[in-house]
Amino acid sequence: MSIQLRNVKKSYGSFGVIHDVSLDIPKGDFAVFVGPSGCGKSTLLRMIAGLEETSGGSIMIEGEDVTNVEPAQRGVAMVFQSYALYPHLSVFENMAFSLRLRRAPKGQVRDMVHEAARILQLEDELQKKPSQLSGGQRQRVAIGRAIVRQPKVFLFDEPLSNLDAELRVQMRLELARLHKQIGATMIYVTHDQVEAMTLADQIFVLKKGVLQQSGRPLQLYDNPDNQFVGGFIGSPAMNFLAATVRGRDETGLKVELDGTGTVMTAGVAADLPTGTQLTVGMRPEHLDVTGDGFAATIEMAEDLGGVSYLHTRLKDGREIVVERRGRREAGGGETIHLSCDPENLMLFARDGSRLR
């Protein structure tokens, strides 16, 4: 089902948590709310579920205004960070619990639970208790409990944060397969931008309760609207350096990186007065090691096999991360010179807005 939020607000007394958020999630999309802790993403999800009242605006599911509709009547199912399984019940009984509350016929309960177990590869675990399962299996049981309800929308509130790194990767793949298999609309909350990039059809980036930007993962990566989005989306994060405008010619805007004496060219249309202060953004993979760029000293090299990350510092102590593919680097101490293609150089005003 499609979901629309229009000018949604949430406040606790005089303290605002969500500020005038409007967004559209098409039917069948996998949408991800992402942002740092405290940005309001879980609150927004709980408002869609009906677990939090709105202070303003409207929430619509498939064109129907559900702003004041009880949670049980909204046709949504929520999967939380905590598995919240009944320890004394088997996997089958945990997954069947909501169906039994609705007094569904025994045959229907059996068929729906077995179908969910088949989708989640839990068919051999149905008679086990939660204590006999791994963390990943328990989370799949929690997801199965949502599947049997046949909701219009699945809501996931950081469901993988309790798992170790290997299980997180495995569960990300399973969630992606599940979405393709059942085709339901899903909304997923996470602070992990890698999860957002790998799972989402559409990402919504939040900061302090304000929607900063939304779009396809690579759209946000390649074309951030502001410095916050540019720095939050991408791992390792975008490098930022203070700079000053020194003029313009036919090749682009000339900016000098403060404290380095190095003038770089940015392929942007903006024509700013000489002396304007701004921030230059450079992604680690866009930095080239050359003989005539700005100097940086390697402090540490992370060699991961096919890729290396060079953690370097400028003379004034600012850190720059450089990505190198297919190279195995030596230890620290070496001074290198870095440059960036004009088309890959991003400029931001001192208020964080993107200069294009």
Wavefront OBJ file of the C-alpha trace (Angstrom):
o trace
v 0.000 0.000 0.000
v 1.173 3.559 -0.664
v 1.871 5.878 2.256
v 1.702 9.659 2.309
v 2.671 11.998 5.134
v 1.583 15.618 4.884
v 3.105 18.273 7.156
v 3.410 15.809 10.030
v 4.568 17.236 13.344
v 5.259 15.795 16.774
v 6.037 17.652 19.951
v 6.130 16.862 23.640
v 4.929 20.057 25.259
v 7.060 22.842 23.822
v 9.768 20.456 22.618
v 9.460 19.663 18.908
v 10.617 16.247 17.717
v 9.235 16.059 14.159
v 9.000 19.265 12.145
v 6.584 19.498 9.224
v 7.595 16.270 7.443
v 5.936 15.442 4.101
v 6.825 12.370 2.073
v 5.440 9.797 -0.370
v 6.188 6.072 -0.381
v 4.794 4.231 -3.437
v 3.101 0.864 -3.090
v 5.637 -1.966 -2.867
v 8.643 0.270 -2.128
v 11.316 -0.525 0.442
v 11.761 2.844 2.154
v 14.443 3.550 4.749
v 14.425 6.324 7.353
v 18.035 7.034 8.241
v 19.826 9.528 10.439
v 21.851 9.835 13.643
v 20.477 8.873 17.040
v 17.814 11.315 18.205
v 16.863 12.526 14.720
v 13.231 11.382 15.090
v 13.206 8.435 12.681
v 11.767 5.913 15.180
v 9.210 8.461 16.350
v 8.104 8.969 12.758
v 7.762 5.202 12.295
v 5.726 4.876 15.484
v 3.429 7.659 14.281
v 2.768 5.707 11.070
v 2.042 2.628 13.203
v -0.302 4.629 15.426
v 1.797 4.066 18.543
v 2.462 7.815 18.806
v -0.149 10.516 18.296
v 0.565 13.263 15.782
v 0.683 16.889 16.896
v -0.212 18.088 13.419
v -0.542 17.010 9.794
v -1.990 13.817 8.338
v -0.966 10.212 7.639
v -2.581 8.333 4.758
v -2.333 4.662 3.805
v -3.554 3.883 0.286
v -5.331 7.247 0.192
v -7.202 6.701 3.474
v -6.544 9.140 6.294
v -5.479 7.018 9.279
v -4.157 9.850 11.452
v -6.679 9.127 14.198
v -7.274 5.437 13.471
v -6.352 2.865 16.142
v -3.104 0.921 15.466
v -4.900 -2.415 15.077
v -7.085 -0.948 12.332
v -4.268 0.494 10.193
v -3.207 -2.758 8.565
v 0.442 -2.444 9.593
v 2.786 -4.880 11.356
v 5.842 -3.736 13.282
v 9.090 -5.585 13.950
v 11.123 -4.125 16.795
v 14.805 -4.140 17.732
v 13.911 -6.571 20.528
v 12.633 -9.938 19.308
v 9.947 -9.951 22.056
v 9.257 -13.661 21.637
v 7.371 -15.689 24.229
v 10.101 -17.930 25.718
v 7.702 -20.684 26.816
v 6.092 -21.025 23.371
v 7.461 -22.877 20.364
v 8.371 -21.079 17.147
v 5.063 -22.276 15.667
v 3.050 -20.940 18.597
v 4.929 -17.615 18.611
v 4.155 -17.098 14.938
v 0.548 -18.264 15.343
v -0.170 -16.103 18.392
v -1.931 -13.205 16.640
v -3.955 -15.607 14.488
v -5.173 -17.457 17.576
v -6.197 -14.143 19.167
v -8.326 -13.504 16.076
v -9.785 -17.012 16.478
v -8.687 -18.012 12.991
v -9.584 -21.607 12.004
v -6.932 -24.192 12.905
v -6.355 -25.148 9.293
v -5.799 -21.518 8.303
v -3.391 -20.998 11.205
v -1.398 -24.055 10.201
v -1.244 -23.086 6.530
v -0.262 -19.459 7.176
v 2.434 -20.321 9.710
v 3.934 -23.004 7.463
v 3.944 -20.613 4.505
v 5.734 -17.929 6.551
v 8.194 -20.562 7.812
v 8.875 -21.636 4.215
v 9.578 -18.069 3.129
v 11.927 -17.522 6.091
v 13.561 -20.975 5.961
v 12.299 -21.888 9.427
v 10.453 -25.082 8.531
v 12.819 -27.257 10.574
v 12.652 -24.972 13.625
v 8.889 -24.790 14.229
v 8.887 -27.029 17.326
v 11.893 -25.386 18.980
v 11.761 -22.790 21.752
v 13.376 -19.352 21.232
v 16.256 -20.287 23.563
v 17.279 -22.998 21.088
v 17.632 -20.531 18.193
v 20.404 -18.223 17.039
v 19.917 -14.458 17.072
v 19.262 -14.398 13.347
v 16.672 -17.160 13.629
v 14.886 -15.358 16.453
v 14.675 -12.218 14.356
v 13.252 -14.261 11.489
v 10.595 -15.627 13.863
v 9.682 -12.048 14.797
v 9.405 -11.214 11.085
v 7.345 -14.382 10.529
v 4.954 -13.281 13.262
v 4.408 -10.103 11.220
v 4.029 -11.966 7.916
v 1.164 -14.174 9.116
v -0.889 -11.073 9.908
v -0.813 -10.260 6.166
v -0.394 -6.530 6.801
v -0.626 -3.776 4.220
v 2.682 -2.337 5.429
v 5.695 -3.771 7.296
v 7.471 -1.437 9.724
v 10.980 -2.338 10.945
v 12.540 -0.411 13.835
v 16.289 -1.161 13.761
v 15.645 -4.915 13.687
v 19.283 -5.931 13.124
v 21.074 -3.810 15.711
v 21.302 -6.669 18.243
v 23.048 -8.994 15.777
v 26.771 -9.401 15.204
v 28.357 -8.095 11.995
v 28.192 -11.347 10.013
v 24.547 -11.964 10.926
v 23.645 -8.377 10.034
v 24.950 -8.894 6.503
v 23.096 -12.209 6.209
v 19.835 -10.728 7.512
v 20.118 -7.750 5.149
v 20.177 -10.191 2.248
v 17.240 -12.121 3.689
v 15.187 -8.950 4.123
v 15.929 -7.918 0.535
v 14.839 -11.362 -0.697
v 11.725 -11.227 1.489
v 10.731 -7.877 0.017
v 11.089 -9.163 -3.527
v 9.194 -12.337 -2.690
v 6.124 -10.843 -1.020
v 6.164 -7.407 -2.687
v 4.750 -5.568 0.325
v 5.467 -1.955 1.213
v 8.200 -1.840 3.852
v 9.561 0.996 5.965
v 12.845 0.392 7.744
v 14.511 2.560 10.382
v 18.269 2.489 10.912
v 21.178 4.733 11.872
v 23.450 2.572 9.671
v 23.782 4.211 6.261
v 25.291 0.996 4.810
v 22.017 -0.798 5.612
v 20.140 2.094 4.048
v 22.223 2.038 0.856
v 21.981 -1.727 0.386
v 18.283 -2.207 1.211
v 16.398 0.881 0.101
v 14.439 1.714 -2.992
v 14.175 5.172 -1.473
v 16.054 6.763 1.436
v 14.725 9.546 3.665
v 17.507 11.345 5.556
v 16.466 13.006 8.823
v 18.294 15.420 11.100
v 16.764 16.822 14.286
v 13.261 15.963 13.083
v 13.637 17.678 9.710
v 13.650 15.777 6.411
v 16.908 16.774 4.745
v 16.596 14.906 1.442
v 14.965 11.854 -0.103
v 15.704 9.803 -3.190
v 17.275 6.658 -4.560
v 20.447 5.611 -2.697
v 22.897 6.519 -5.456
v 21.066 9.789 -6.145
v 21.762 10.872 -2.577
v 25.328 9.616 -2.767
v 26.134 11.345 -6.064
v 24.068 14.487 -5.592
v 23.534 15.473 -1.933
v 21.537 18.638 -1.313
v 23.606 19.718 1.679
v 26.750 19.004 3.654
v 24.942 16.867 6.234
v 23.596 14.437 3.621
v 26.949 14.405 1.807
v 28.740 13.502 5.021
v 26.191 11.005 6.311
v 25.669 8.964 3.148
v 28.833 7.088 2.192
v 31.428 5.001 4.012
v 34.104 6.168 4.607
v 32.487 9.586 4.935
v 33.089 12.483 2.567
v 36.122 14.642 3.410
v 35.433 18.312 4.161
v 37.960 21.148 4.066
v 37.478 24.881 4.561
v 38.279 26.911 1.440
v 38.171 30.437 -0.031
v 37.089 31.534 -3.511
v 39.986 32.951 -5.556
v 38.244 33.669 -8.851
v 36.817 31.968 -11.904
v 37.896 31.099 -15.431
v 36.523 29.027 -18.314
v 37.370 25.773 -16.499
v 35.390 26.548 -13.334
v 35.470 28.190 -9.930
v 38.908 28.514 -8.330
v 39.016 27.733 -4.620
v 42.023 27.722 -2.299
v 42.109 25.090 0.436
v 42.725 27.031 3.630
v 46.110 26.406 5.198
v 47.547 24.573 2.178
v 48.089 27.254 -0.450
v 46.646 24.825 -3.017
v 44.138 26.174 -5.539
v 41.661 23.648 -6.973
v 39.083 23.962 -9.732
v 35.417 23.094 -9.096
v 33.164 22.356 -12.057
v 30.146 24.273 -10.731
v 28.012 27.001 -12.278
v 28.006 29.146 -9.120
v 29.930 32.415 -9.565
v 30.905 33.668 -6.125
v 32.830 36.799 -5.185
v 36.537 36.434 -4.509
v 37.118 35.921 -0.804
v 33.883 33.986 -0.196
v 34.420 31.311 2.426
v 32.971 27.866 1.787
v 33.550 24.157 2.371
v 34.964 21.732 -0.181
v 33.735 18.128 -0.156
v 35.759 15.248 -1.648
v 34.817 11.582 -1.480
v 37.707 9.235 -0.621
v 37.470 7.384 -3.968
v 37.686 10.662 -5.923
v 41.071 11.658 -4.479
v 44.079 10.884 -6.676
v 47.659 10.567 -5.470
v 49.610 12.934 -7.733
v 52.825 14.909 -7.722
v 51.294 18.392 -7.678
v 48.324 18.325 -5.277
v 48.092 19.332 -1.623
v 50.405 17.527 0.779
v 49.196 15.013 3.363
v 51.057 12.574 5.584
v 49.906 8.961 5.873
v 49.211 8.052 9.504
v 47.785 4.599 8.878
v 46.819 2.405 5.940
v 43.872 0.013 6.221
v 44.618 -2.758 3.730
v 41.464 -4.761 3.085
v 42.715 -6.767 0.113
v 41.113 -5.263 -2.981
v 40.906 -1.794 -1.447
v 43.045 0.290 0.903
v 42.022 3.311 2.978
v 44.782 5.815 3.689
v 44.201 7.858 6.823
v 46.221 11.010 6.291
v 46.646 14.376 7.997
v 47.410 17.845 6.725
v 49.964 20.048 8.463
v 47.241 21.698 10.551
v 45.959 18.326 11.809
v 42.867 17.941 9.633
v 42.221 14.331 8.595
v 41.697 13.182 5.000
v 40.740 9.615 4.038
v 41.814 8.342 0.614
v 40.546 5.183 -1.078
v 42.885 3.230 -3.361
v 41.737 0.190 -5.324
v 43.973 -2.770 -6.021
v 46.874 -1.365 -4.002
v 48.622 -2.627 -0.903
v 50.125 0.229 1.037
v 53.117 0.438 3.344
v 52.934 1.814 6.879
v 52.562 5.433 7.943
v 54.919 8.373 7.737
v 54.993 8.870 3.961
v 53.991 12.272 2.547
v 51.752 12.159 -0.536
v 50.089 14.794 -2.704
v 46.365 14.664 -3.433
v 44.150 16.130 -6.138
v 40.503 15.799 -7.208
v 38.855 16.026 -10.624
v 36.824 19.279 -10.942
v 33.615 17.352 -11.710
v 33.898 15.399 -8.451
v 34.599 18.394 -6.228
v 31.519 19.446 -4.229
v 31.119 22.901 -2.735
v 28.974 23.847 0.253
v 28.165 27.252 1.685
v 29.127 27.822 5.273
v 25.473 27.215 6.254
v 25.798 23.699 4.759
v 23.724 24.245 1.597
v 25.069 22.835 -1.681
v 26.550 25.209 -4.267
v 25.918 23.948 -7.794
l 1 2 3 4 5 6 7 8 9 10 11 12 13 14 15 16 17 18 19 20 21 22 23 24 25 26 27 28 29 30 31 32 33 34 35 36 37 38 39 40 41 42 43 44 45 46 47 48 49 50 51 52 53 54 55 56 57 58 59 60 61 62 63 64 65 66 67 68 69 70 71 72 73 74 75 76 77 78 79 80 81 82 83 84 85 86 87 88 89 90 91 92 93 94 95 96 97 98 99 100 101 102 103 104 105 106 107 108 109 110 111 112 113 114 115 116 117 118 119 120 121 122 123 124 125 126 127 128 129 130 131 132 133 134 135 136 137 138 139 140 141 142 143 144 145 146 147 148 149 150 151 152 153 154 155 156 157 158 159 160 161 162 163 164 165 166 167 168 169 170 171 172 173 174 175 176 177 178 179 180 181 182 183 184 185 186 187 188 189 190 191 192 193 194 195 196 197 198 199 200 201 202 203 204 205 206 207 208 209 210 211 212 213 214 215 216 217 218 219 220 221 222 223 224 225 226 227 228 229 230 231 232 233 234 235 236 237 238 239 240 241 242 243 244 245 246 247 248 249 250 251 252 253 254 255 256 257 258 259 260 261 262 263 264 265 266 267 268 269 270 271 272 273 274 275 276 277 278 279 280 281 282 283 284 285 286 287 288 289 290 291 292 293 294 295 296 297 298 299 300 301 302 303 304 305 306 307 308 309 310 311 312 313 314 315 316 317 318 319 320 321 322 323 324 325 326 327 328 329 330 331 332 333 334 335 336 337 338 339 340 341 342 343 344 345 346 347 348 349 350 351 352 353 354 355 356
